[in-house]
Amino acid sequence: MWLRVASALALANLMTGALGLVLAAVLYRFYYADWYVAMILAGPSFGYVLLGCAIALPFARSLREVS
């Protein structure tokens, strides 16, 4: 269950991160190395969301059981 929600949120955040990098590259004429783009999209844009959902959704489920 949590993997489906986490995947949807991670994909949306990945697209937002990619859009931010593209806009910065176009508007400010930045050049990003390929490895930097991959790390920014894999780490903060995708990995943190999966980690957050893996922690938050079981915690939310336990709170629902308490109430």
C-alpha positions in Angstrom: 0.0 0.0 0.0 2.6 2.5 1.0 4.7 1.8 -2.1 2.0 2.9 -4.4 1.5 6.2 -2.6 5.3 6.7 -2.2 5.9 6.0 -5.9 3.3 8.6 -7.0 4.6 11.3 -4.6 8.2 10.5 -5.6 7.5 10.7 -9.3 5.7 14.0 -8.9 8.6 15.4 -6.8 11.1 14.0 -9.4 9.3 15.9 -12.2 9.3 19.1 -10.0 13.0 18.8 -9.4 13.7 18.2 -13.0 11.6 21.2 -14.0 13.5 23.4 -11.5 16.8 22.3 -13.0 15.7 22.9 -16.5 14.3 26.4 -15.7 17.6 27.3 -13.9 19.6 26.0 -16.8 17.6 28.0 -19.3 16.9 31.2 -17.4 20.3 31.6 -15.8 22.4 29.8 -18.4 23.7 27.3 -15.9 25.5 24.1 -17.0 25.0 21.1 -14.9 27.2 18.0 -15.2 25.3 14.8 -15.9 26.3 13.2 -12.6 25.1 16.2 -10.7 21.6 16.1 -12.3 21.4 12.4 -11.7 22.3 12.8 -8.0 19.9 15.7 -7.5 17.1 13.8 -9.0 17.9 10.4 -7.3 18.6 11.8 -3.9 16.5 14.7 -2.7 13.8 14.4 -5.4 13.2 10.7 -5.2 15.0 9.0 -2.4 13.9 11.3 0.4 10.3 11.0 -0.6 10.4 7.2 -0.5 12.1 7.2 2.8 9.6 9.7 4.2 6.7 7.6 3.1 8.2 4.5 4.4 8.4 6.1 7.8 5.2 8.2 7.8 2.6 5.8 6.4 3.1 3.0 9.0 3.1 5.7 11.7 -0.1 7.1 10.4 -1.7 3.7 10.4 -0.7 3.1 14.0 -2.3 6.5 14.9 -5.5 5.5 13.2 -5.6 2.3 15.3 -5.2 4.3 18.5 -8.1 6.6 17.7 
